[in-house]
Amino acid sequence: MKLALGVEYFGKNFHGWQVQKSDLRTVQSVVESALSKVANHPVRVFCSGRTDSGVHAMEQVIHFETNTIRTERAWLFGGNVNLPSDVNFRWAKLVSDDFHARFSAFARSYKYKIHHNPVRSSLKADYSLWEPRPLNVDDMKAAAALLIGEHDFSCFRGSLCQAKSPIKTIEYIDIKSFEDELILDIKANAFLHHMVRNMVGTLLKIGRGEKNVEWISSVLASKDRKKAGPTAEPQGLYFIQAFYEEI
């Protein structure tokens, strides 16, 4: 049988999603360990989108195959019993044989949180980027609107990106303010490595008044990573969900 599970995790103490050759702690390694105990055999999982060190997930989607017969409830609660406190399964579901957590997804969404306050917060430090300087949010919204649609996003592509094509389609970018918090929500058919964090770093330069709104169009047209802003810190980024026809 093939099963899919939704995974939630707090990324601070993980060296990203993917298993490393060394013994570094990763989300994949602890998830596979937990499921292997329930299955009584080694389990290899595949995810909807890898995340970097420090990045969180609300509903990462994984799948794996097994000959072990268990109920969906047994996989869910049995798996959670064997997981550490900073990662958990939210749901488990039997899926068809042709389902794939990565390749069956037709879209994905992320959220980026910015703590916008002159005074830092100890409670928010692990969950958001601290930005103490004034921001022109309207300019950030106007610049973000220029990124919506199908584009070559090479200028926001990380050096370790393995995607076959830099051309992606962004469905929306919403930027909202809530008291001292700024939240960016973005949905696209797929993302490049560091794409969201590089976009946030670029939008912040516009928000601070270092660059004007139109600058982002020239950055996009350049297809040059060096022309864009810096990579925003990882703790503000959340993988929200992957979208499928089946689940």
BALUMRO-708020 format. One record per atom (N, C-alpha, C): atom name; residue in one letter; x, y, z; residue number from 1. Coordinates in steps of 0.1 Angstrom, whole numbers, padded with zeros to 4 digits. Atoms other than C-alpha are relative to their C-alpha. Example, Ala and Ser with C-alpha at 12.3 -4.5 7.8 and 13.67 -1.06 7.14 Angstrom:
   site   code      px      py      pz   pos
      N      A    0009   -0012    0000     1
     CA      A    0123   -0045    0078     1
      C      A    0009    0012    0000     1
      N      S   -0009   -0011    0000     2
     CA      S    0137   -0011    0071     2
      C      S   -0008    0011    0008     2
This chain:
   site   code      px      py      pz   pos
      N      M    0008   -0012    0000     1
     CA      M    0000    0000    0000     1
      C      M    0009    0012    0000     1
      N      K   -0007   -0012    0000     2
     CA      K    0010    0036   -0004     2
      C      K   -0008    0010    0009     2
      N      L    0006   -0009   -0010     3
     CA      L    0003    0062    0024     3
      C      L    0006    0014   -0002     3
      N      A   -0005   -0014   -0001     4
     CA      A    0005    0100    0025     4
      C      A   -0003    0005    0014     4
      N      L    0002   -0006   -0013     5
     CA      L    0009    0119    0057     5
      C      L    0003    0015   -0001     5
      N      G   -0003   -0014   -0001     6
     CA      G    0008    0156    0066     6
      C      G    0009    0002    0012     6
      N      V   -0010   -0002   -0011     7
     CA      V    0038    0167    0087     7
      C      V    0002    0015    0004     7
      N      E   -0002   -0013   -0005     8
     CA      E    0041    0197    0109     8
      C      E    0014    0000    0008     8
      N      Y   -0012    0000   -0008     9
     CA      Y    0075    0208    0123     9
      C      Y    0005    0014    0002     9
      N      F   -0007   -0012   -0004    10
     CA      F    0094    0236    0140    10
      C      F    0015   -0002   -0004    10
      N      G   -0012    0003    0007    11
     CA      G    0126    0239    0120    11
      C      G    0013    0004    0007    11
      N      K   -0013   -0006   -0006    12
     CA      K    0151    0256    0145    12
      C      K    0010   -0011    0002    12
      N      N   -0010    0010   -0003    13
     CA      N    0168    0224    0156    13
      C      N    0002   -0011   -0010    13
      N      F   -0002    0009    0011    14
     CA      F    0168    0206    0123    14
      C      F    0009    0006   -0010    14
      N      H   -0009   -0004    0011    15
     CA      H    0194    0208    0096    15
      C      H   -0007   -0002   -0014    15
      N      G    0008    0002    0013    16
     CA      G    0167    0210    0069    16
      C      G   -0008   -0013    0000    16
      N      W    0008    0011    0002    17
     CA      W    0144    0184    0056    17
      C      W    0008   -0013   -0004    17
      N      Q   -0006    0011    0007    18
     CA      Q    0167    0161    0036    18
      C      Q    0011   -0007    0009    18
      N      V   -0011    0008   -0007    19
     CA      V    0188    0132    0052    19
      C      V    0013    0004   -0005    19
      N      Q   -0014   -0003    0003    20
     CA      Q    0225    0141    0053    20
      C      Q    0009   -0012    0001    20
      N      K   -0009    0011   -0001    21
     CA      K    0254    0118    0048    21
      C      K    0006   -0001    0014    21
      N      S   -0004    0000   -0013    22
     CA      S    0266    0128    0082    22
      C      S   -0012   -0003    0009    22
      N      D    0010    0003   -0010    23
     CA      D    0246    0123    0114    23
      C      D   -0008    0012    0004    23
      N      L    0007   -0013   -0003    24
     CA      L    0231    0158    0113    24
      C      L   -0015   -0003    0001    24
      N      R    0014    0002   -0002    25
     CA      R    0195    0159    0126    25
      C      R   -0008    0007   -0011    25
      N      T    0009   -0005    0010    26
     CA      T    0170    0163    0098    26
      C      T   -0014   -0005    0002    26
      N      V    0014    0004   -0002    27
     CA      V    0132    0161    0096    27
      C      V   -0002   -0013   -0006    27
      N      Q    0001    0013    0007    28
     CA      Q    0134    0133    0071    28
      C      Q    0005   -0012    0008    28
      N      S   -0006    0011   -0008    29
     CA      S    0156    0112    0093    29
      C      S   -0009   -0004    0012    29
      N      V    0008    0004   -0012    30
     CA      V    0134    0114    0124    30
      C      V   -0014   -0005   -0004    30
      N      V    0013    0005    0005    31
     CA      V    0102    0109    0103    31
      C      V    0001   -0015   -0004    31
      N      E   -0002    0013    0005    32
     CA      E    0116    0078    0086    32
      C      E    0003   -0010    0012    32
      N      S   -0002    0009   -0012    33
     CA      S    0128    0064    0120    33
      C      S   -0013   -0003    0007    33
      N      A    0013    0002   -0006    34
     CA      A    0093    0069    0135    34
      C      A   -0009   -0010   -0008    34
      N      L    0008    0009    0008    35
     CA      L    0075    0052    0106    35
      C      L    0005   -0014   -0001    35
      N      S   -0006    0013    0001    36
     CA      S    0100    0024    0104    36
      C      S   -0004   -0009    0013    36
      N      K    0004    0007   -0012    37
     CA      K    0091    0015    0140    37
      C      K   -0014   -0006   -0001    37
      N      V    0014    0004    0002    38
     CA      V    0054    0013    0131    38
      C      V   -0001   -0011   -0010    38
      N      A    0001    0009    0011    39
     CA      A    0060   -0006    0099    39
      C      A    0008   -0013    0003    39
      N      N   -0009    0012   -0003    40
     CA      N    0086   -0030    0114    40
      C      N    0009   -0003   -0011    40
      N      H   -0010    0001    0011    41
     CA      H    0108   -0024    0084    41
      C      H    0005    0014   -0003    41
      N      P   -0005   -0014    0004    42
     CA      P    0130    0005    0071    42
      C      P   -0010    0006   -0010    42
      N      V    0009   -0008    0008    43
     CA      V    0109    0032    0055    43
      C      V    0007    0012   -0006    43
      N      R   -0005   -0012    0007    44
     CA      R    0119    0058    0029    44
      C      R   -0011    0008   -0004    44
      N      V    0011   -0009    0003    45
     CA      V    0097    0088    0025    45
      C      V    0004    0010   -0011    45
      N      F   -0002   -0011    0010    46
     CA      F    0093    0114   -0003    46
      C      F   -0009    0011    0004    46
      N      C    0007   -0011   -0005    47
     CA      C    0082    0149    0004    47
      C      C   -0004    0009   -0012    47
      N      S    0005   -0009    0010    48
     CA      S    0063    0176   -0015    48
      C      S    0009    0012   -0003    48
      N      G   -0010   -0011    0002    49
     CA      G    0091    0202   -0011    49
      C      G    0010    0001    0011    49
      N      R   -0010    0000   -0010    50
     CA      R    0124    0202    0007    50
      C      R    0001    0014    0007    50
      N      T   -0002   -0013   -0006    51
     CA      T    0130    0229    0033    51
      C      T    0014    0001    0006    51
      N      D   -0013   -0002   -0005    52
     CA      D    0162    0244    0046    52
      C      D    0001    0000    0015    52
      N      S   -0002   -0001   -0015    53
     CA      S    0177    0246    0081    53
      C      S   -0008    0012    0005    53
      N      G    0007   -0011   -0006    54
     CA      G    0155    0267    0103    54
      C      G   -0014    0003   -0005    54
      N      V    0014   -0003    0006    55
     CA      V    0124    0267    0081    55
      C      V   -0010   -0010    0006    55
      N      H    0011    0008   -0006    56
     CA      H    0091    0255    0095    56
      C      H   -0010   -0005   -0010    56
      N      A    0010    0005    0009    57
     CA      A    0062    0236    0080    57
      C      A   -0013   -0002    0008    57
      N      M    0013    0002   -0005    58
     CA      M    0025    0237    0087    58
      C      M   -0006   -0014   -0004    58
      N      E    0006    0012    0006    59
     CA      E    0016    0208    0064    59
      C      E    0009   -0005   -0011    59
      N      Q   -0008    0007    0010    60
     CA      Q    0045    0192    0046    60
      C      Q   -0007   -0013   -0003    60
      N      V    0006    0013    0004    61
     CA      V    0032    0162    0026    61
      C      V    0011   -0010   -0004    61
      N      I   -0010    0011    0003    62
     CA      I    0051    0129    0024    62
      C      I   -0008   -0012   -0005    62
      N      H    0006    0013    0003    63
     CA      H    0044    0095    0010    63
      C      H    0011   -0011    0001    63
      N      F   -0009    0012    0000    64
     CA      F    0059    0060    0014    64
      C      F   -0008   -0012   -0003    64
      N      E    0006    0013    0004    65
     CA      E    0052    0024    0004    65
      C      E    0003   -0010    0011    65
      N      T   -0002    0011   -0010    66
     CA      T    0048   -0006    0027    66
      C      T   -0009   -0012   -0003    66
      N      N    0008    0011    0001    67
     CA      N    0035   -0041    0028    67
      C      N   -0007   -0003    0014    67
      N      T    0006    0001   -0014    68
     CA      T    0026   -0037    0065    68
      C      T   -0014    0005    0000    68
      N      I    0014   -0004    0000    69
     CA      I   -0011   -0036    0071    69
      C      I   -0003    0007    0014    69
      N      R    0004   -0008   -0012    70
     CA      R   -0021   -0008    0096    70
      C      R   -0012    0009   -0004    70
      N      T    0010   -0010    0003    71
     CA      T   -0051    0015    0099    71
      C      T    0006    0014   -0002    71
      N      E   -0005   -0014    0001    72
     CA      E   -0047    0052    0090    72
      C      E    0002    0005    0014    72
      N      R   -0002   -0005   -0014    73
     CA      R   -0052    0059    0127    73
      C      R    0013   -0006    0007    73
      N      A   -0012    0006   -0005    74
     CA      A   -0024    0035    0136    74
      C      A    0013    0006   -0005    74
      N      W   -0011   -0007    0005    75
     CA      W    0000    0052    0113    75
      C      W    0002    0013    0006    75
      N      L   -0001   -0014   -0005    76
     CA      L   -0009    0086    0126    76
      C      L    0004    0000    0015    76
      N      F   -0003   -0001   -0014    77
     CA      F   -0009    0080    0163    77
      C      F    0013   -0009    0004    77
      N      G   -0012    0008   -0002    78
     CA      G    0018    0052    0162    78
      C      G    0012    0008   -0004    78
      N      G   -0011   -0008    0004    79
     CA      G    0040    0075    0143    79
      C      G    0003    0011    0009    79
      N      N   -0002   -0011   -0009    80
     CA      N    0035    0104    0166    80
      C      N    0006   -0004    0013    80
      N      V   -0006    0005   -0012    81
     CA      V    0044    0083    0196    81
      C      V    0015    0000   -0001    81
      N      N   -0014    0002    0002    82
     CA      N    0078    0078    0181    82
      C      N    0008    0013   -0005    82
      N      L   -0006   -0012    0005    83
     CA      L    0084    0114    0170    83
      C      L    0004    0010    0012    83
      N      P   -0003   -0010   -0010    84
     CA      P    0102    0142    0190    84
      C      P   -0010    0011    0001    84
      N      S    0010   -0010   -0002    85
     CA      S    0082    0172    0203    85
      C      S    0000    0011   -0011    85
      N      D   -0001   -0011    0010    86
     CA      D    0093    0195    0174    86
      C      D   -0005   -0005   -0014    86
      N      V    0005    0004    0012    87
     CA      V    0077    0174    0147    87
      C      V   -0012   -0010    0003    87
      N      N    0012    0009   -0002    88
     CA      N    0043    0156    0144    88
      C      N   -0007   -0002   -0013    88
      N      F    0009    0002    0011    89
     CA      F    0020    0140    0119    89
      C      F   -0014    0006    0003    89
      N      R    0013   -0006   -0002    90
     CA      R   -0013    0158    0114    90
      C      R   -0011   -0009   -0005    90
      N      W    0010    0009    0006    91
     CA      W   -0031    0132    0093    91
      C      W    0008   -0011   -0008    91
      N      A   -0005    0011    0008    92
     CA      A   -0025    0099    0075    92
      C      A   -0011   -0005   -0009    92
      N      K    0010    0004    0009    93
     CA      K   -0043    0087    0044    93
      C      K    0005   -0010   -0010    93
      N      L   -0003    0009    0011    94
     CA      L   -0042    0057    0020    94
      C      L   -0002    0008   -0013    94
      N      V    0001   -0007    0013    95
     CA      V   -0035    0070   -0016    95
      C      V    0002   -0010   -0011    95
      N      S   -0001    0009    0011    96
     CA      S   -0035    0055   -0050    96
      C      S    0015   -0003   -0003    96
      N      D   -0014    0004    0003    97
     CA      D   -0004    0037   -0064    97
      C      D    0008    0011   -0008    97
      N      D   -0007   -0010    0008    98
     CA      D    0004    0066   -0088    98
      C      D    0002    0013    0007    98
      N      F   -0001   -0013   -0008    99
     CA      F    0003    0093   -0061    99
      C      F    0015    0002    0003    99
      N      H   -0013   -0004   -0004   100
     CA      H    0036    0111   -0055   100
      C      H    0000    0013    0007   100
      N      A    0001   -0012   -0008   101
     CA      A    0041    0137   -0028   101
      C      A    0005    0012   -0008   101
      N      R   -0006   -0011    0008   102
     CA      R    0063    0158   -0051   102
      C      R   -0006    0003   -0014   102
      N      F    0003   -0002    0015   103
     CA      F    0053    0152   -0087   103
      C      F   -0015    0001   -0002   103
      N      S    0015   -0002    0002   104
     CA      S    0015    0150   -0081   104
      C      S   -0005    0013    0005   104
      N      A    0004   -0014   -0005   105
     CA      A    0014    0185   -0065   105
      C      A    0000    0009   -0012   105
      N      F    0001   -0010    0011   106
     CA      F    0002    0211   -0089   106
      C      F    0002    0014    0005   106
      N      A   -0004   -0014   -0005   107
     CA      A    0009    0241   -0066   107
      C      A    0004   -0002    0015   107
      N      R   -0004    0000   -0014   108
     CA      R    0024    0249   -0032   108
      C      R   -0001    0015    0005   108
      N      S    0001   -0013   -0006   109
     CA      S    0021    0278   -0008   109
      C      S    0009    0001    0012   109
      N      Y   -0009   -0004   -0011   110
     CA      Y    0044    0295    0017   110
      C      Y   -0005    0012    0007   110
      N      K    0003   -0012   -0008   111
     CA      K    0041    0321    0044   111
      C      K    0014    0005    0005   111
      N      Y   -0012   -0006   -0006   112
     CA      Y    0068    0345    0056   112
      C      Y   -0004    0011    0010   112
      N      K    0004   -0009   -0011   113
     CA      K    0065    0363    0089   113
      C      K    0011    0010    0004   113
      N      I   -0009   -0011   -0004   114
     CA      I    0082    0396    0098   114
      C      I   -0005    0007    0012   114
      N      H    0003   -0007   -0012   115
     CA      H    0082    0410    0133   115
      C      H    0005    0015   -0002   115
      N      H   -0003   -0013    0003   116
     CA      H    0080    0447    0125   116
      C      H   -0002    0009    0012   116
      N      N    0000   -0008   -0013   117
     CA      N    0089    0466    0157   117
      C      N    0014    0005    0003   117
      N      P   -0013   -0005   -0004   118
     CA      P    0117    0488    0169   118
      C      P    0007   -0009    0011   118
      N      V   -0005    0008   -0011   119
     CA      V    0121    0465    0199   119
      C      V   -0001   -0015   -0004   119
      N      R    0000    0015    0003   120
     CA      R    0131    0428    0194   120
      C      R   -0009   -0007    0010   120
      N      S    0008    0009   -0009   121
     CA      S    0110    0400    0209   121
      C      S    0006   -0013    0002   121
      N      S   -0005    0013   -0003   122
     CA      S    0124    0370    0226   122
      C      S   -0009   -0011   -0004   122
      N      L    0010    0010    0002   123
     CA      L    0092    0351    0221   123
      C      L   -0002   -0002   -0015   123
      N      K    0003    0001    0015   124
     CA      K    0090    0358    0183   124
      C      K    0013   -0003   -0008   124
      N      A   -0012    0001    0007   125
     CA      A    0127    0354    0175   125
      C      A    0002   -0013   -0008   125
      N      D   -0001    0012    0007   126
     CA      D    0125    0318    0164   126
      C      D   -0011   -0003   -0010   126
      N      Y    0012    0002    0009   127
     CA      Y    0093    0323    0144   127
      C      Y   -0002    0011   -0010   127
      N      S    0002   -0010    0010   128
     CA      S    0098    0354    0124   128
      C      S    0013    0008   -0001   128
      N      L   -0011   -0009    0002   129
     CA      L    0124    0379    0110   129
      C      L   -0003    0013    0007   129
      N      W    0002   -0013   -0007   130
     CA      W    0129    0410    0131   130
      C      W    0004    0011   -0009   130
      N      E   -0003   -0012    0008   131
     CA      E    0128    0442    0111   131
      C      E   -0004    0012    0008   131
      N      P    0002   -0012   -0008   132
     CA      P    0132    0473    0133   132
      C      P   -0002    0013   -0007   132
      N      R    0000   -0013    0007   133
     CA      R    0133    0499    0106   133
      C      R   -0014    0002   -0006   133
      N      P    0013   -0003    0006   134
     CA      P    0102    0517    0091   134
      C      P   -0001   -0006   -0014   134
      N      L    0002    0006    0013   135
     CA      L    0087    0500    0061   135
      C      L   -0012    0007   -0007   135
      N      N    0011   -0005    0008   136
     CA      N    0065    0514    0033   136
      C      N   -0007   -0013   -0006   136
      N      V    0007    0012    0004   137
     CA      V    0041    0484    0030   137
      C      V   -0007    0001   -0013   137
      N      D    0007   -0002    0013   138
     CA      D    0022    0499    0001   138
      C      D    0010   -0002   -0012   138
      N      D   -0010    0002    0011   139
     CA      D    0054    0500   -0020   139
      C      D    0004   -0015   -0001   139
      N      M   -0002    0014    0000   140
     CA      M    0061    0464   -0010   140
      C      M   -0011   -0008   -0007   140
      N      K    0011    0006    0007   141
     CA      K    0027    0454   -0022   141
      C      K    0000    0003   -0015   141
      N      A    0000   -0004    0015   142
     CA      A    0030    0473   -0055   142
      C      A    0012   -0008   -0007   142
      N      A   -0011    0007    0006   143
     CA      A    0064    0456   -0061   143
      C      A   -0003   -0015   -0001   143
      N      A    0003    0015    0000   144
     CA      A    0051    0421   -0052   144
      C      A   -0010   -0003   -0012   144
      N      A    0010    0002    0011   145
     CA      A    0022    0426   -0077   145
      C      A    0007   -0002   -0014   145
      N      L   -0008    0001    0013   146
     CA      L    0049    0429   -0105   146
      C      L    0006   -0014   -0002   146
      N      L   -0005    0014    0001   147
     CA      L    0060    0393   -0097   147
      C      L   -0010   -0010   -0003   147
      N      I    0010    0009    0002   148
     CA      I    0027    0377   -0102   148
      C      I   -0001   -0004   -0015   148
      N      G    0000    0005    0014   149
     CA      G    0023    0355   -0133   149
      C      G    0012   -0009   -0003   149
      N      E   -0011    0008    0004   150
     CA      E    0047    0334   -0153   150
      C      E    0012    0008   -0003   150
      N      H   -0012   -0007    0003   151
     CA      H    0083    0346   -0153   151
      C      H    0012   -0009    0002   151
      N      D   -0013    0006   -0002   152
     CA      D    0119    0335   -0154   152
      C      D    0005    0006    0013   152
      N      F   -0004   -0005   -0013   153
     CA      F    0128    0338   -0117   153
      C      F    0015   -0003    0004   153
      N      S   -0015    0003   -0002   154
     CA      S    0166    0332   -0121   154
      C      S    0006    0009    0010   154
      N      C   -0006   -0010   -0009   155
     CA      C    0173    0364   -0101   155
      C      C   -0003   -0004    0014   155
      N      F    0003    0004   -0014   156
     CA      F    0157    0347   -0070   156
      C      F    0004   -0014    0002   156
      N      R   -0004    0014    0000   157
     CA      R    0173    0313   -0076   157
      C      R    0013   -0002    0008   157
      N      G   -0012    0003   -0008   158
     CA      G    0197    0299   -0050   158
      C      G    0010   -0008   -0008   158
      N      S   -0011    0006    0007   159
     CA      S    0231    0286   -0061   159
      C      S   -0001   -0015    0000   159
      N      L    0001    0014   -0001   160
     CA      L    0223    0251   -0051   160
      C      L   -0013   -0006   -0006   160
      N      C    0012    0005    0005   161
     CA      C    0190    0249   -0069   161
      C      C    0002   -0010   -0011   161
      N      Q   -0001    0011    0010   162
     CA      Q    0184    0217   -0089   162
      C      Q   -0012    0000   -0009   162
      N      A    0012    0000    0009   163
     CA      A    0152    0227   -0107   163
      C      A    0004    0000   -0015   163
      N      K   -0003    0000    0014   164
     CA      K    0152    0220   -0144   164
      C      K   -0002    0013   -0007   164
      N      S    0003   -0012    0006   165
     CA      S    0137    0253   -0153   165
      C      S   -0003    0011    0010   165
      N      P    0003   -0011   -0009   166
     CA      P    0136    0288   -0136   166
      C      P   -0013    0006   -0003   166
      N      I    0013   -0006    0004   167
     CA      I    0103    0295   -0152   167
      C      I   -0011   -0006    0009   167
      N      K    0011    0004   -0009   168
     CA      K    0075    0294   -0126   168
      C      K   -0012    0010   -0001   168
      N      T    0012   -0008    0000   169
     CA      T    0040    0308   -0122   169
      C      T   -0005    0003    0014   169
      N      I    0005   -0004   -0014   170
     CA      I    0030    0328   -0091   170
      C      I   -0015    0003   -0002   170
      N      E    0014   -0003    0000   171
     CA      E   -0007    0328   -0085   171
      C      E   -0004    0012    0008   171
      N      Y    0002   -0012   -0008   172
     CA      Y   -0007    0354   -0058   172
      C      Y    0011    0002    0010   172
      N      I   -0008   -0004   -0011   173
     CA      I    0014    0373   -0033   173
      C      I   -0008    0010    0008   173
      N      D    0007   -0008   -0009   174
     CA      D   -0005    0388   -0004   174
      C      D    0009    0005    0011   174
      N      I   -0008   -0005   -0011   175
     CA      I    0012    0411    0021   175
      C      I   -0010    0008    0009   175
      N      K    0009   -0006   -0009   176
     CA      K   -0008    0420    0052   176
      C      K    0007    0004    0013   176
      N      S   -0005   -0005   -0013   177
     CA      S   -0001    0440    0084   177
      C      S   -0009   -0003    0011   177
      N      F    0008    0002   -0012   178
     CA      F   -0013    0430    0118   178
      C      F    0008    0005    0012   178
      N      E   -0007   -0006   -0011   179
     CA      E   -0002    0453    0146   179
      C      E    0015    0001   -0003   179
      N      D   -0014   -0001    0003   180
     CA      D    0036    0447    0147   180
      C      D    0005   -0012   -0008   180
      N      E   -0004    0012    0008   181
     CA      E    0036    0417    0123   181
      C      E   -0004    0003   -0014   181
      N      L    0002   -0001    0015   182
     CA      L    0039    0417    0085   182
      C      L    0001   -0014   -0005   182
      N      I    0000    0014    0005   183
     CA      I    0029    0385    0068   183
      C      I   -0002    0000   -0016   183
      N      L    0000    0002    0014   184
     CA      L    0036    0375    0032   184
      C      L   -0005   -0014   -0003   184
      N      D    0005    0013    0005   185
     CA      D    0015    0347    0016   185
      C      D    0002   -0001   -0015   185
      N      I   -0003    0002    0014   186
     CA      I    0025    0333   -0017   186
      C      I   -0003   -0014   -0005   186
      N      K    0004    0013    0006   187
     CA      K    0012    0305   -0039   187
      C      K    0005    0000   -0015   187
      N      A   -0005    0001    0014   188
     CA      A    0029    0292   -0071   188
      C      A   -0001   -0015   -0004   188
      N      N    0001    0014    0004   189
     CA      N    0029    0261   -0092   189
      C      N    0013   -0008    0005   189
      N      A   -0012    0006   -0005   190
     CA      A    0065    0254   -0080   190
      C      A    0009    0011    0004   190
      N      F   -0010   -0010   -0005   191
     CA      F    0094    0272   -0063   191
      C      F    0014   -0004   -0002   191
      N      L   -0014    0002    0001   192
     CA      L    0131    0275   -0068   192
      C      L    0006    0000    0014   192
      N      H   -0007    0000   -0013   193
     CA      H    0156    0270   -0040   193
      C      H    0003    0014    0004   193
      N      H   -0002   -0013   -0006   194
     CA      H    0156    0300   -0017   194
      C      H   -0009    0011   -0007   194
      N      M    0007   -0010    0007   195
     CA      M    0131    0317   -0040   195
      C      M   -0008    0010    0008   195
      N      V    0008   -0009   -0009   196
     CA      V    0107    0330   -0013   196
      C      V    0009    0009    0008   196
      N      R   -0009   -0008   -0009   197
     CA      R    0135    0341    0010   197
      C      R    0007    0011   -0008   197
      N      N   -0007   -0010    0009   198
     CA      N    0153    0359   -0019   198
      C      N   -0010    0011   -0004   198
      N      M    0011   -0010    0003   199
     CA      M    0120    0377   -0028   199
      C      M   -0002    0009    0011   199
      N      V    0003   -0008   -0012   200
     CA      V    0114    0388    0007   200
      C      V    0012    0010    0003   200
      N      G   -0012   -0009   -0002   201
     CA      G    0150    0402    0010   201
      C      G    0000    0011   -0010   201
      N      T    0001   -0010    0011   202
     CA      T    0144    0421   -0023   202
      C      T   -0012    0010    0004   202
      N      L    0011   -0008   -0003   203
     CA      L    0110    0434   -0012   203
      C      L    0003    0009    0012   203
      N      L   -0003   -0008   -0011   204
     CA      L    0124    0446    0021   204
      C      L    0009    0012   -0004   204
      N      K   -0008   -0011    0004   205
     CA      K    0149    0468    0003   205
      C      K   -0009    0011   -0006   205
      N      I    0009   -0010    0005   206
     CA      I    0120    0485   -0014   206
      C      I   -0008    0006    0012   206
      N      G    0008   -0004   -0012   207
     CA      G    0100    0487    0019   207
      C      G    0008    0010    0008   207
      N      R   -0009   -0009   -0007   208
     CA      R    0130    0505    0035   208
      C      R    0003    0013   -0007   208
      N      G   -0003   -0012    0008   209
     CA      G    0132    0530    0007   209
      C      G    0013    0000   -0007   209
      N      E   -0014    0001    0006   210
     CA      E    0166    0518   -0005   210
      C      E   -0001   -0001   -0015   210
      N      K    0002    0001    0014   211
     CA      K    0151    0510   -0039   211
      C      K   -0015    0004   -0003   211
      N      N    0014   -0003    0004   212
     CA      N    0119    0521   -0058   212
      C      N   -0007   -0012   -0005   212
      N      V    0009    0012    0004   213
     CA      V    0090    0499   -0068   213
      C      V    0005   -0005   -0014   213
      N      E   -0003    0004    0014   214
     CA      E    0101    0498   -0105   214
      C      E    0013   -0008   -0001   214
      N      W   -0013    0007   -0001   215
     CA      W    0135    0484   -0095   215
      C      W   -0002   -0015   -0001   215
      N      I    0002    0014    0000   216
     CA      I    0120    0450   -0090   216
      C      I   -0002   -0006   -0014   216
      N      S    0002    0004    0014   217
     CA      S    0111    0448   -0127   217
      C      S    0013   -0002   -0007   217
      N      S   -0013    0001    0006   218
     CA      S    0147    0454   -0137   218
      C      S    0008   -0012    0005   218
      N      V   -0007    0011   -0006   219
     CA      V    0159    0428   -0113   219
      C      V   -0005   -0013   -0006   219
      N      L    0007    0012    0006   220
     CA      L    0134    0402   -0127   220
      C      L    0006   -0001   -0014   220
      N      A   -0004    0001    0014   221
     CA      A    0145    0411   -0163   221
      C      A    0015   -0004   -0001   221
      N      S   -0015    0003    0000   222
     CA      S    0182    0407   -0154   222
      C      S    0003   -0014    0000   222
      N      K   -0003    0015   -0002   223
     CA      K    0179    0370   -0145   223
      C      K    0013   -0002    0007   223
      N      D   -0013    0001   -0007   224
     CA      D    0209    0377   -0123   224
      C      D   -0002    0001    0015   224
      N      R    0002    0001   -0015   225
     CA      R    0208    0366   -0086   225
      C      R    0007    0012    0007   225
      N      K   -0007   -0010   -0007   226
     CA      K    0234    0393   -0078   226
      C      K   -0007    0014    0000   226
      N      K    0007   -0013    0001   227
     CA      K    0210    0421   -0088   227
      C      K   -0011    0001    0010   227
      N      A    0011    0000   -0010   228
     CA      A    0184    0411   -0062   228
      C      A    0005    0002    0014   228
      N      G   -0004   -0002   -0014   229
     CA      G    0183    0416   -0025   229
      C      G    0006   -0012    0007   229
      N      P   -0006    0011   -0008   230
     CA      P    0199    0394    0002   230
      C      P   -0011   -0011    0003   230
      N      T    0009    0010   -0005   231
     CA      T    0184    0361    0013   231
      C      T   -0005    0002    0014   231
      N      A    0006   -0003   -0013   232
     CA      A    0160    0367    0042   232
      C      A    0003   -0013    0009   232
      N      E   -0003    0011   -0009   233
     CA      E    0166    0346    0073   233
      C      E   -0010   -0011    0000   233
      N      P    0009    0012    0001   234
     CA      P    0151    0311    0075   234
      C      P   -0012   -0001    0010   234
      N      Q    0010    0003   -0010   235
     CA      Q    0131    0313    0107   235
      C      Q   -0014    0007   -0003   235
      N      G    0013   -0006    0004   236
     CA      G    0104    0335    0091   236
      C      G   -0008   -0007   -0010   236
      N      L    0007    0007    0011   237
     CA      L    0095    0310    0064   237
      C      L   -0007   -0013    0005   237
      N      Y    0008    0012   -0003   238
     CA      Y    0068    0284    0067   238
      C      Y   -0005   -0006   -0013   238
      N      F    0007    0008    0011   239
     CA      F    0058    0257    0041   239
      C      F   -0014   -0002    0005   239
      N      I    0014    0001   -0005   240
     CA      I    0020    0259    0044   240
      C      I   -0006   -0012   -0006   240
      N      Q    0006    0013    0005   241
     CA      Q    0007    0232    0020   241
      C      Q    0003   -0002   -0014   241
      N      A   -0001    0004    0014   242
     CA      A    0009    0214   -0013   242
      C      A   -0014   -0003   -0004   242
      N      F    0013    0002    0005   243
     CA      F   -0021    0211   -0035   243
      C      F   -0001   -0012   -0010   243
      N      Y    0001    0013    0008   244
     CA      Y   -0033    0178   -0051   244
      C      Y   -0014   -0001   -0005   244
      N      E    0013    0004    0005   245
     CA      E   -0062    0165   -0071   245
      C      E   -0006   -0011    0009   245
      N      E    0004    0012   -0007   246
     CA      E   -0063    0134   -0049   246
      C      E   -0003    0002    0015   246
      N      I    0002   -0002   -0014   247
     CA      I   -0060    0146   -0013   247
      C      I   -0002    0015    0003   247
